[in-house]
Amino acid sequence: MIDLKQGAVVRARLGRRDSYAPIVTPLAQTSAPLDVVSGLLSVHPFHTLYVADLDAIESRGGQERSLAALSEAFPAVTFWVDAGVSHTEEARAWLARHPRAHLVLGSETLHSLAPLEDLGGDERIILSLDFCGQRFLGPEALCDAKHLWPRRVIVMDLARVGGDAGPDLDRLGALKRRAPDSMVYAAGGLRGPSDLSRLTQAGIHGVLVASALHDGRLTGADLATRA
């Protein structure tokens, strides 16, 4: 998982985006996206990487050049990208520009349920249900509209990103029970191998992780045992 802002990978913490600064990590010499992704792949041969285009999410432009460079440099990696998309036509145009990437529709930037209604059959669409603590970010009806959810659903808690609280297992479990056929991915709060075990036991399909890798709390050996 990487967060892009003004051409650099930044260190995300607790959803306080105004304080996100270029990342300093033992995995890369710089905060340049190519360097950081190379560093992450040196830990584990990830097949999928999630990218948050924070500039696009906050309506301050976007990181199209960085995304294109990543796709070209790492053709074996599938990128899941939250590009702050709000409308159906915007989503279709993005998918056309990035034929190998998958588009994350973040509830935070959705103005209505229309994109999910219109694009529900597209296998490159992923839904991110975005929370900040107990507050849901997005159209209130979305949490109950499970018939519109695509196959893959990320449950993101911005208030836990980069923190030490651990994943919100109660929320994850409740949403998994609501949509048992969905592949649910956790995002926010992973501390280390023990949390991976808890998520697996809860039936969570996968997890987005960044800080634990950069801090060395989750290693390649930990991931290899679960491959």
Backbone as CSV, one residue per row, in Angstrom:
resi,resn,N_x,N_y,N_z,CA_x,CA_y,CA_z,C_x,C_y,C_z
1,MET,0.847,-1.183,0.000,0.000,0.000,0.000,0.887,1.239,0.000
2,ILE,0.649,2.140,-0.953,1.384,3.398,-0.965,0.408,4.559,-1.145
3,ASP,0.753,5.672,-0.534,-0.017,6.904,-0.665,0.828,7.908,-1.427
4,LEU,0.282,8.425,-2.521,1.010,9.367,-3.359,0.510,10.785,-3.127
5,LYS,1.463,11.704,-2.996,1.122,13.112,-2.829,2.248,13.953,-3.420
6,GLN,1.894,14.779,-4.372,2.860,15.681,-5.014,4.101,14.935,-5.517
7,GLY,3.868,13.797,-6.113,4.940,13.044,-6.748,5.766,12.169,-5.836
8,ALA,5.453,12.120,-4.553,6.220,11.316,-3.604,5.297,10.346,-2.874
9,VAL,5.895,9.285,-2.341,5.171,8.418,-1.419,5.251,9.061,-0.039
10,VAL,4.113,9.217,0.605,4.097,9.848,1.924,3.731,8.828,2.990
11,ARG,4.112,9.162,4.214,3.809,8.292,5.355,2.437,8.672,5.902
12,ALA,1.482,7.781,5.765,0.119,8.042,6.223,-0.018,7.689,7.695
13,ARG,-0.699,8.553,8.426,-0.899,8.269,9.841,-2.206,8.895,10.317
14,LEU,-3.117,8.035,10.750,-4.347,8.421,11.431,-5.263,9.304,10.597
15,GLY,-5.082,9.298,9.288,-5.963,10.052,8.422,-5.733,11.551,8.410
16,ARG,-4.657,12.012,9.026,-4.376,13.455,9.091,-3.537,13.857,7.884
17,ARG,-4.204,13.976,6.741,-3.500,14.127,5.472,-2.693,15.409,5.368
18,ASP,-3.095,16.440,6.086,-2.335,17.686,6.002,-0.941,17.548,6.603
19,SER,-0.732,16.504,7.405,0.577,16.303,8.030,1.381,15.194,7.369
20,TYR,0.860,14.568,6.319,1.595,13.495,5.651,2.842,14.074,4.989
21,ALA,3.990,13.479,5.271,5.270,13.937,4.716,5.911,12.807,3.919
22,PRO,6.829,13.145,2.998,7.517,12.093,2.232,8.089,11.022,3.162
23,ILE,7.903,9.786,2.771,8.262,8.677,3.641,9.775,8.534,3.777
24,VAL,10.196,8.185,4.978,11.572,7.791,5.254,11.511,6.334,5.694
25,THR,12.131,5.459,4.922,12.004,4.030,5.163,13.317,3.323,4.860
26,PRO,13.659,2.299,5.631,14.861,1.523,5.328,14.731,0.709,4.045
27,LEU,13.541,0.644,3.477,13.330,-0.139,2.266,13.683,0.609,0.991
28,ALA,13.886,1.931,1.081,14.163,2.715,-0.122,15.043,3.907,0.219
29,GLN,15.869,4.309,-0.747,16.762,5.445,-0.529,16.042,6.776,-0.640
30,THR,14.927,6.804,-1.366,14.162,8.037,-1.529,12.680,7.730,-1.353
31,SER,11.874,8.788,-1.425,10.420,8.621,-1.348,9.789,8.552,-2.733
32,ALA,10.608,8.435,-3.775,10.087,8.324,-5.138,9.276,7.035,-5.272
33,PRO,8.135,7.078,-5.944,7.286,5.877,-6.047,8.008,4.645,-6.560
34,LEU,8.842,4.790,-7.585,9.548,3.623,-8.123,10.476,3.016,-7.081
35,ASP,11.157,3.864,-6.307,12.064,3.361,-5.277,11.304,2.625,-4.178
36,VAL,10.196,3.214,-3.742,9.454,2.623,-2.628,8.809,1.302,-3.043
37,VAL,8.245,1.247,-4.236,7.652,-0.004,-4.686,8.734,-1.073,-4.839
38,SER,9.893,-0.709,-5.358,11.001,-1.665,-5.444,11.357,-2.187,-4.063
39,GLY,11.357,-1.292,-3.071,11.659,-1.710,-1.709,10.630,-2.672,-1.151
40,LEU,9.362,-2.392,-1.400,8.313,-3.302,-0.930,8.433,-4.665,-1.584
41,LEU,8.753,-4.689,-2.872,8.889,-5.965,-3.576,10.143,-6.726,-3.146
42,SER,11.095,-6.021,-2.555,12.274,-6.716,-2.024,11.937,-7.485,-0.746
43,VAL,10.864,-7.077,-0.075,10.422,-7.766,1.131,9.628,-9.019,0.770
44,HIS,8.757,-8.859,-0.267,7.876,-9.963,-0.656,7.438,-9.739,-2.096
45,PRO,7.300,-10.789,-2.888,6.903,-10.619,-4.290,5.394,-10.395,-4.427
46,PHE,4.953,-9.248,-3.966,3.525,-8.938,-4.023,3.039,-8.938,-5.470
47,HIS,1.876,-9.527,-5.687,1.265,-9.509,-7.011,0.345,-8.305,-7.191
48,THR,-0.081,-7.733,-6.061,-1.031,-6.623,-6.081,-0.557,-5.536,-5.127
49,LEU,-0.646,-4.292,-5.564,-0.320,-3.158,-4.700,-1.432,-2.121,-4.795
50,TYR,-1.840,-1.627,-3.645,-2.863,-0.585,-3.565,-2.188,0.778,-3.569
51,VAL,-2.744,1.691,-4.346,-2.214,3.053,-4.431,-3.349,4.038,-4.153
52,ALA,-3.125,4.955,-3.224,-4.059,6.049,-2.990,-3.469,7.311,-3.603
53,ASP,-4.153,7.856,-4.597,-3.744,9.118,-5.215,-4.370,10.238,-4.392
54,LEU,-3.647,10.702,-3.379,-4.215,11.669,-2.443,-4.537,12.996,-3.103
55,ASP,-3.744,13.382,-4.091,-4.039,14.635,-4.787,-5.382,14.544,-5.502
56,ALA,-5.647,13.425,-6.143,-6.931,13.241,-6.819,-8.064,13.134,-5.803
57,ILE,-7.844,12.423,-4.714,-8.876,12.274,-3.687,-9.269,13.622,-3.103
58,GLU,-8.300,14.522,-2.968,-8.563,15.841,-2.399,-8.789,16.903,-3.468
59,SER,-9.004,16.457,-4.721,-9.307,17.370,-5.835,-8.216,18.415,-6.032
60,ARG,-6.966,17.943,-5.981,-5.815,18.829,-6.183,-4.943,18.324,-7.331
61,GLY,-5.597,17.898,-8.389,-4.847,17.334,-9.504,-4.828,15.828,-9.397
62,GLY,-3.694,15.236,-9.744,-3.600,13.780,-9.679,-2.204,13.318,-10.023
63,GLN,-1.981,12.031,-9.849,-0.655,11.440,-10.038,-0.660,10.479,-11.225
64,GLU,-1.234,10.920,-12.330,-1.317,10.075,-13.516,0.067,9.647,-14.024
65,ARG,1.014,10.568,-14.037,2.356,10.220,-14.524,3.004,9.160,-13.646
66,SER,2.867,9.313,-12.339,3.448,8.323,-11.430,2.796,6.964,-11.620
67,LEU,1.481,6.951,-11.799,0.774,5.689,-11.991,1.206,5.007,-13.280
68,ALA,1.353,5.803,-14.347,1.794,5.230,-15.623,3.209,4.674,-15.500
69,ALA,4.080,5.385,-14.789,5.462,4.931,-14.617,5.521,3.644,-13.811
70,LEU,4.689,3.543,-12.781,4.656,2.319,-11.976,4.168,1.133,-12.793
71,SER,3.128,1.363,-13.570,2.584,0.280,-14.395,3.608,-0.211,-15.402
72,GLU,4.371,0.714,-15.979,5.384,0.335,-16.965,6.564,-0.379,-16.310
73,ALA,6.967,0.110,-15.135,8.150,-0.453,-14.469,7.882,-1.814,-13.837
74,PHE,6.630,-2.065,-13.455,6.301,-3.311,-12.742,5.131,-4.005,-13.441
75,PRO,5.364,-4.556,-14.633,4.265,-5.142,-15.411,3.643,-6.379,-14.764
76,ALA,4.352,-7.015,-13.840,3.802,-8.206,-13.195,2.908,-7.871,-12.002
77,VAL,2.849,-6.597,-11.644,2.065,-6.163,-10.496,0.741,-5.578,-10.971
78,THR,-0.339,-5.970,-10.312,-1.641,-5.361,-10.557,-1.850,-4.255,-9.538
79,PHE,-2.106,-3.051,-10.018,-2.293,-1.921,-9.122,-3.780,-1.659,-8.903
80,TRP,-4.158,-1.584,-7.636,-5.498,-1.155,-7.249,-5.376,0.309,-6.873
81,VAL,-6.104,1.172,-7.554,-5.894,2.612,-7.392,-7.170,3.321,-6.967
82,ASP,-7.091,4.032,-5.853,-8.138,4.974,-5.470,-7.724,6.320,-6.026
83,ALA,-8.424,6.752,-7.069,-8.095,8.001,-7.750,-9.143,9.080,-7.496
84,GLY,-9.873,8.955,-6.400,-10.836,9.980,-6.040,-11.999,10.103,-6.996
85,VAL,-12.357,9.025,-7.669,-13.421,9.057,-8.671,-14.784,9.225,-7.994
86,SER,-15.610,10.096,-8.593,-16.926,10.387,-8.030,-18.081,9.965,-8.919
87,HIS,-17.874,9.976,-10.245,-18.973,9.791,-11.183,-18.680,8.653,-12.160
88,THR,-19.733,8.125,-12.755,-19.616,6.988,-13.658,-18.722,7.280,-14.850
89,GLU,-18.946,8.381,-15.529,-18.152,8.681,-16.722,-16.691,8.900,-16.372
90,GLU,-16.443,9.478,-15.229,-15.057,9.652,-14.750,-14.406,8.287,-14.550
91,ALA,-15.163,7.353,-13.987,-14.645,6.003,-13.761,-14.346,5.306,-15.085
92,ARG,-15.253,5.415,-16.045,-15.043,4.776,-17.339,-13.825,5.346,-18.051
93,ALA,-13.648,6.659,-17.967,-12.492,7.284,-18.606,-11.201,6.822,-17.941
94,TRP,-11.214,6.704,-16.625,-10.008,6.258,-15.901,-9.664,4.825,-16.295
95,LEU,-10.649,3.957,-16.337,-10.413,2.563,-16.705,-9.858,2.448,-18.117
96,ALA,-10.323,3.314,-19.005,-9.817,3.300,-20.381,-8.367,3.752,-20.449
97,ARG,-7.988,4.703,-19.608,-6.604,5.204,-19.615,-5.640,4.223,-18.965
98,HIS,-6.144,3.373,-18.090,-5.292,2.447,-17.318,-5.821,1.026,-17.508
99,PRO,-5.590,0.438,-18.661,-6.220,-0.849,-18.991,-5.781,-2.020,-18.125
100,ARG,-4.643,-1.918,-17.438,-4.178,-3.049,-16.609,-4.444,-2.837,-15.126
101,ALA,-4.850,-1.621,-14.750,-5.082,-1.329,-13.337,-6.536,-1.575,-12.961
102,HIS,-6.773,-1.690,-11.667,-8.121,-1.854,-11.140,-8.486,-0.585,-10.376
103,LEU,-9.721,-0.165,-10.506,-10.151,1.104,-9.926,-10.890,0.881,-8.615
104,VAL,-10.401,1.544,-7.578,-11.056,1.517,-6.277,-12.005,2.706,-6.194
105,LEU,-13.287,2.418,-6.027,-14.268,3.477,-5.791,-14.357,3.688,-4.282
106,GLY,-13.740,4.747,-3.798,-13.757,5.049,-2.374,-15.047,5.760,-1.993
107,SER,-15.732,5.252,-0.986,-17.004,5.868,-0.590,-16.815,7.329,-0.204
108,GLU,-15.635,7.672,0.280,-15.346,9.039,0.696,-15.620,10.048,-0.416
109,THR,-15.358,9.666,-1.670,-15.497,10.610,-2.770,-16.715,10.333,-3.659
110,LEU,-17.488,9.308,-3.351,-18.696,9.044,-4.124,-19.806,10.009,-3.705
111,HIS,-20.476,10.597,-4.682,-21.591,11.490,-4.398,-22.929,10.753,-4.393
112,SER,-22.946,9.582,-5.005,-24.171,8.794,-5.082,-23.795,7.337,-5.309
113,LEU,-24.800,6.482,-5.405,-24.573,5.066,-5.676,-24.506,4.763,-7.163
114,ALA,-24.686,5.779,-7.998,-24.774,5.575,-9.451,-23.568,4.839,-10.041
115,PRO,-22.321,5.189,-9.679,-21.194,4.460,-10.279,-21.239,2.960,-10.011
116,LEU,-21.675,2.573,-8.836,-21.770,1.146,-8.533,-22.930,0.501,-9.293
117,GLU,-24.011,1.236,-9.446,-25.138,0.721,-10.224,-24.750,0.550,-11.693
118,ASP,-23.988,1.509,-12.220,-23.645,1.508,-13.640,-22.496,0.571,-13.984
119,LEU,-21.586,0.354,-13.025,-20.359,-0.395,-13.316,-20.263,-1.695,-12.541
120,GLY,-21.376,-2.129,-11.995,-21.356,-3.301,-11.134,-20.831,-4.564,-11.802
121,GLY,-20.940,-4.653,-13.128,-20.478,-5.850,-13.810,-19.028,-5.812,-14.238
122,ASP,-18.346,-4.705,-13.987,-16.946,-4.574,-14.394,-16.047,-5.223,-13.344
123,GLU,-15.291,-6.216,-13.755,-14.461,-6.963,-12.806,-13.267,-6.168,-12.294
124,ARG,-13.014,-5.001,-12.879,-11.901,-4.174,-12.399,-12.345,-3.125,-11.380
125,ILE,-13.584,-3.191,-10.950,-14.097,-2.255,-9.956,-14.008,-2.874,-8.565
126,ILE,-13.489,-2.102,-7.629,-13.378,-2.490,-6.222,-14.042,-1.387,-5.401
127,LEU,-14.745,-1.752,-4.365,-15.358,-0.768,-3.475,-14.540,-0.638,-2.201
128,SER,-14.324,0.602,-1.778,-13.713,0.853,-0.477,-14.737,1.550,0.408
129,LEU,-15.131,0.869,1.476,-16.009,1.475,2.468,-15.111,2.220,3.454
130,ASP,-15.161,3.537,3.396,-14.217,4.372,4.140,-14.834,4.875,5.441
131,PHE,-14.092,4.669,6.509,-14.497,5.141,7.830,-13.383,5.999,8.415
132,CYS,-13.761,6.856,9.349,-12.777,7.543,10.181,-13.258,7.370,11.610
133,GLY,-12.733,6.361,12.277,-13.275,5.990,13.572,-14.664,5.416,13.396
134,GLN,-15.634,5.969,14.129,-17.016,5.487,14.041,-17.805,6.158,12.926
135,ARG,-17.213,7.124,12.253,-17.933,7.896,11.232,-17.720,7.303,9.854
136,PHE,-18.825,7.020,9.158,-18.747,6.526,7.788,-18.594,7.698,6.840
137,LEU,-17.678,7.569,5.888,-17.417,8.628,4.928,-18.034,8.242,3.590
138,GLY,-19.145,8.843,3.249,-19.784,8.525,1.978,-21.288,8.523,2.094
139,PRO,-21.985,8.194,1.008,-23.451,8.126,1.021,-23.943,7.122,2.059
140,GLU,-24.822,7.555,2.929,-25.264,6.699,4.029,-25.893,5.400,3.543
141,ALA,-26.562,5.461,2.394,-27.261,4.272,1.895,-26.314,3.173,1.439
142,LEU,-25.049,3.511,1.238,-24.118,2.553,0.648,-23.881,1.342,1.541
143,CYS,-23.786,1.549,2.835,-23.499,0.429,3.735,-24.606,-0.627,3.711
144,ASP,-25.823,-0.209,3.399,-26.937,-1.151,3.364,-27.220,-1.680,1.963
145,ALA,-26.547,-1.102,0.959,-26.811,-1.499,-0.430,-25.859,-2.606,-0.863
146,LYS,-25.833,-3.685,-0.098,-24.861,-4.745,-0.381,-25.097,-5.404,-1.736
147,HIS,-26.302,-5.272,-2.279,-26.577,-5.826,-3.607,-25.790,-5.098,-4.695
148,LEU,-25.262,-3.892,-4.369,-24.456,-3.127,-5.323,-22.964,-3.322,-5.121
149,TRP,-22.590,-3.956,-4.025,-21.167,-4.129,-3.751,-20.543,-5.056,-4.778
150,PRO,-19.373,-4.708,-5.306,-18.671,-5.639,-6.197,-18.093,-6.807,-5.405
151,ARG,-17.455,-7.697,-6.106,-16.907,-8.905,-5.473,-15.884,-8.558,-4.384
152,ARG,-15.089,-7.524,-4.631,-14.026,-7.151,-3.689,-14.397,-5.866,-2.966
153,VAL,-14.316,-5.927,-1.634,-14.683,-4.783,-0.798,-13.578,-4.538,0.224
154,ILE,-13.023,-3.341,0.189,-12.042,-2.923,1.189,-12.782,-2.206,2.313
155,VAL,-12.451,-2.522,3.551,-12.997,-1.807,4.701,-11.850,-0.992,5.289
156,MET,-11.885,0.317,5.031,-10.784,1.215,5.360,-11.142,2.066,6.577
157,ASP,-10.281,2.039,7.597,-10.447,2.948,8.736,-9.263,3.903,8.756
158,LEU,-9.487,5.118,8.260,-8.403,6.092,8.169,-7.831,6.441,9.536
159,ALA,-8.656,6.375,10.572,-8.199,6.717,11.913,-7.235,5.687,12.476
160,ARG,-7.153,4.511,11.857,-6.244,3.465,12.320,-4.998,3.339,11.445
161,VAL,-4.998,3.976,10.286,-3.864,3.856,9.369,-2.594,4.380,10.033
162,GLY,-1.553,3.567,10.015,-0.288,3.970,10.610,-0.278,3.990,12.119
163,GLY,-1.348,3.525,12.747,-1.437,3.527,14.204,-1.193,2.154,14.793
164,ASP,-1.405,2.051,16.098,-1.124,0.804,16.809,-2.372,0.175,17.416
165,ALA,-3.545,0.575,16.929,-4.783,0.078,17.532,-5.155,-1.310,17.052
166,GLY,-4.580,-1.735,15.933,-4.964,-3.015,15.352,-6.209,-2.867,14.498
167,PRO,-6.506,-3.846,13.657,-7.700,-3.796,12.818,-8.970,-3.808,13.660
168,ASP,-10.032,-3.207,13.141,-11.330,-3.212,13.814,-12.037,-4.517,13.467
169,LEU,-11.777,-5.546,14.239,-12.303,-6.876,13.937,-13.817,-6.937,14.075
170,ASP,-14.386,-6.147,14.977,-15.842,-6.152,15.136,-16.516,-5.635,13.868
171,ARG,-16.036,-4.514,13.351,-16.628,-3.952,12.127,-16.404,-4.888,10.938
172,LEU,-15.183,-5.387,10.811,-14.879,-6.288,9.711,-15.761,-7.530,9.747
173,GLY,-15.936,-8.086,10.919,-16.768,-9.271,11.057,-18.220,-8.993,10.712
174,ALA,-18.721,-7.828,11.151,-20.111,-7.468,10.874,-20.345,-7.296,9.378
175,LEU,-19.417,-6.634,8.698,-19.573,-6.424,7.260,-19.400,-7.733,6.491
176,LYS,-18.518,-8.589,6.961,-18.348,-9.885,6.313,-19.626,-10.717,6.437
177,ARG,-20.262,-10.661,7.585,-21.509,-11.411,7.771,-22.628,-10.827,6.901
178,ARG,-22.588,-9.517,6.696,-23.616,-8.874,5.881,-23.481,-9.267,4.416
179,ALA,-22.257,-9.479,3.972,-22.015,-9.842,2.571,-21.080,-11.040,2.525
180,PRO,-21.565,-12.220,2.873,-20.690,-13.394,2.998,-20.029,-13.823,1.702
181,ASP,-20.584,-13.423,0.570,-19.996,-13.815,-0.706,-18.925,-12.836,-1.191
182,SER,-18.768,-11.724,-0.489,-17.764,-10.731,-0.884,-16.390,-11.105,-0.347
183,MET,-15.377,-10.705,-1.079,-14.002,-10.853,-0.619,-13.654,-9.556,0.121
184,VAL,-13.596,-9.630,1.439,-13.401,-8.447,2.267,-11.922,-8.292,2.602
185,TYR,-11.423,-7.064,2.411,-10.030,-6.725,2.699,-9.997,-5.669,3.800
186,ALA,-9.133,-5.867,4.769,-8.982,-4.909,5.868,-7.943,-3.865,5.502
187,ALA,-8.151,-2.647,5.985,-7.171,-1.582,5.765,-7.156,-0.657,6.976
188,GLY,-5.988,-0.574,7.585,-5.828,0.321,8.722,-5.576,-0.408,10.018
189,GLY,-4.366,-0.228,10.579,-4.086,-0.698,11.925,-3.303,-1.978,12.062
190,LEU,-2.958,-2.652,10.946,-2.229,-3.915,11.081,-0.899,-3.692,11.799
191,ARG,-0.656,-4.474,12.852,0.554,-4.294,13.651,1.622,-5.332,13.358
192,GLY,1.218,-6.547,13.020,2.205,-7.589,12.795,1.558,-8.929,12.541
193,PRO,2.342,-10.018,12.649,1.858,-11.358,12.305,0.632,-11.799,13.090
194,SER,0.536,-11.410,14.352,-0.617,-11.860,15.151,-1.916,-11.296,14.603
195,ASP,-1.870,-10.066,14.100,-3.069,-9.489,13.497,-3.430,-10.220,12.206
196,LEU,-2.434,-10.642,11.450,-2.719,-11.430,10.249,-3.479,-12.696,10.612
197,SER,-3.076,-13.341,11.682,-3.744,-14.573,12.110,-5.184,-14.300,12.513
198,ARG,-5.399,-13.210,13.234,-6.761,-12.872,13.666,-7.657,-12.577,12.470
199,LEU,-7.128,-11.874,11.496,-7.914,-11.555,10.305,-8.272,-12.820,9.525
200,THR,-7.316,-13.734,9.429,-7.585,-14.994,8.744,-8.680,-15.771,9.452
201,GLN,-8.609,-15.823,10.764,-9.618,-16.540,11.546,-10.999,-15.904,11.401
202,ALA,-11.017,-14.579,11.151,-12.290,-13.862,10.997,-12.850,-13.988,9.584
203,GLY,-12.139,-14.685,8.709,-12.625,-14.872,7.342,-12.339,-13.716,6.415
204,ILE,-11.401,-12.850,6.810,-11.036,-11.705,5.980,-10.076,-12.184,4.895
205,HIS,-10.367,-11.788,3.660,-9.641,-12.345,2.517,-8.217,-11.821,2.408
206,GLY,-7.991,-10.566,2.782,-6.663,-9.984,2.668,-6.583,-8.686,3.452
207,VAL,-5.413,-8.068,3.421,-5.209,-6.853,4.210,-4.255,-5.931,3.479
208,LEU,-4.522,-4.635,3.565,-3.609,-3.620,3.033,-2.637,-3.250,4.141
209,VAL,-1.360,-3.280,3.821,-0.358,-3.035,4.854,0.748,-2.157,4.300
210,ALA,1.242,-1.253,5.136,2.353,-0.385,4.760,3.288,-0.176,5.947
211,SER,2.786,0.484,7.002,3.651,0.862,8.124,4.377,-0.321,8.742
212,ALA,3.673,-1.444,8.892,4.303,-2.608,9.523,5.472,-3.123,8.699
213,LEU,5.404,-2.974,7.374,6.524,-3.374,6.520,7.685,-2.404,6.643
214,HIS,7.375,-1.117,6.588,8.443,-0.115,6.662,9.127,-0.122,8.031
215,ASP,8.371,-0.444,9.070,8.927,-0.454,10.423,9.562,-1.788,10.789
216,GLY,9.421,-2.798,9.929,10.015,-4.097,10.196,9.220,-4.975,11.140
217,ARG,7.977,-4.563,11.465,7.143,-5.380,12.348,6.513,-6.547,11.609
218,LEU,6.526,-6.473,10.286,6.056,-7.562,9.430,7.139,-7.812,8.395
219,THR,7.623,-9.040,8.314,8.773,-9.343,7.477,8.385,-10.252,6.301
220,GLY,9.327,-10.397,5.396,9.119,-11.327,4.296,8.904,-12.737,4.773
221,ALA,9.608,-13.120,5.827,9.440,-14.464,6.375,8.026,-14.657,6.931
222,ASP,7.480,-13.625,7.572,6.117,-13.707,8.084,5.138,-13.944,6.937
223,LEU,5.333,-13.219,5.846,4.426,-13.325,4.708,4.602,-14.643,3.968
224,ALA,5.830,-15.140,3.912,6.098,-16.387,3.192,5.372,-17.562,3.833
225,THR,5.190,-17.530,5.131,4.503,-18.632,5.819,3.018,-18.651,5.491
226,ARG,2.515,-17.522,4.960,1.080,-17.437,4.636,0.826,-17.442,3.145
227,ALA,1.877,-17.621,2.359,1.717,-17.611,0.905,0.992,-18.856,0.428
